[in-house]
């Protein structure tokens, strides 16, 4: 039986429900292979960089979707956690000669600790209060980064050196020096992060998070350690966001504070809601809304303010008609369209029967 929707209580439409049962397990691998083999050779450098940003922000949206959709924790500080991950990764690339994969792992672990500290208010607060606290913490982190700036390869912890010597770029992995190769590298790392979160959601932590989201008193009565599993969720979300920060550092090559405005934390929550907080596919949709849609508007010469209008309309539409976001609404609408077309075909057939 299809499980009920966590928000509305109605049966929940799965994103791949319109496909035959035998085809659903191969969709994700097929999409991954298509992206790796076909996307980058056919696109210009502009679109390769845009898709790399989509891939990275899909991982960021994955972390926020885990908190909001699976546990019920509203965070407005994930962009600040992303900035911390980028800062740590950049400093490690300048200060060490470690392989990029090891740097990503260390960055994720360090950011996991820092992000969990940011998430400590979640043990006592929830809803709007937690959102406000995390937003203020994100603003505070942005102020600190503005005054310290990102490391630019110099000595010491902050890595400052005279700007006239030129800011060295953040080191990329040896197998992904070009933009096309780095895009494929980012897709593989993102797929691993999605697999990690999927494994958590399908195992014991996922069941505990679902119980906490439904009712904390009931989860406590059932023996769920609420403190442990809340911190677990925050640590996992911070880990994947830190890895995304490391990927972002390698993608843009040079980091600046203005790349992480506090308002992006609010926009990230908006696109996560529009994409779908109850599905991992929603994170991919959110990444596309966050980075691909602005790239399209810029390419078409549309005004930048149009993006905020579209996001506002999108969030309103999700709140009113589609709590599951586009990841669930689109397959449902496609299923309805398919039934409509089948009905029209049958009515046009002789005798009112299907041909």
C-alpha positions, 0 to 999 in steps of 0.5 A: 500500500502506498504510504500516506503523505507526511503533510496531508495524510493522503496517499503519496505519489512516488516520482517513478510511479508512472514507469513499469516496475521493472524499469524503476531500478534502472532509471537512476543509473541510466540518468547517471550514465547519460549525464557522464557520457553525453552531456558534457561533450555536447555542451559549451563551457558555459553550460558545463559550468552551469551543470557543475553548479547544479550538481554541487547545489543538488548535494546541498539541497540533499542535506537541507531536504534531509533535515526538513523533509525527513526530520522536520528541522527547518534550517536557514544556515546551509549556505554558511555550512557550504561556505565553511566546507569551501573554506576548509577544502581551499585551505587544505589544498593550499597547505597540503599535497593530499589527494583531492578525494582525501581532502573532500573526506577530511572537509566533510568530517570537519564541516560535520563537526562545525555544522553539528555545533551550529545545529545544537539549537535544534535540540531545544527549538523547532519550527520558526524559532529554529529557522531564525536561530540558524539564519542568525548563525549563518549571518554571523558566519558570513560576517566572520568570513567577510572580515577574515576572507578566504585563504588565498594560498599564503602562509598561516591558518588564514592563508593571507598574502599580498593580493598583487602577487595574484590569487592562486587557484584552488587545486583540482584532482589530477584526473579532472583538470578540465571543466568537462572532466571536473563536471563528470568528477562532481557527478560521481561524487554527488552520486555517492552522497545521494547513495549515502543519504539513501542508505540512511533513509532506508535503514534504522536512522530513517525510521527513527527520523520519520517517527520524530517528524510525526510526533516527538512524544510518540517517538520518545515513548517508542524508545527513540533517542531523539537527541542522538538522531537529531544530531545524527541528521544534522551531522549527515547533512553537514557532511554532504554539504561540506563535501559539496563545499569542497567540490565548489572550491575546485569548480570556481577555483577562486573563492570570495565572500560574496559568493555565499550571501545569506539570502541564498539560504532562504532561496535554497529553502524555497527551491528545496520546497519546490523540488520536493522534500520527501524525495531524493529526486527533489534535491536534483530538481532543487539544484536545477532551480537554484543554478540552471534556471538563473543560467537560462534567464541570463542566457535569454537576457531576462531581468534578474528580478524575474527569478525572485518572482518565479520562486515566490509563485513556485513556493505559493503553488507548492504550499497550496496544491503540491506539498510534495513538490515537483518531484511528486507533482510532475509524475502525478500530472503525467499519469493523469495526462496518460489516463486522459489520452487513453480515454480520448483514444478509446472514445474515438475508436469504433464502438467506443472500445480501445482499438 
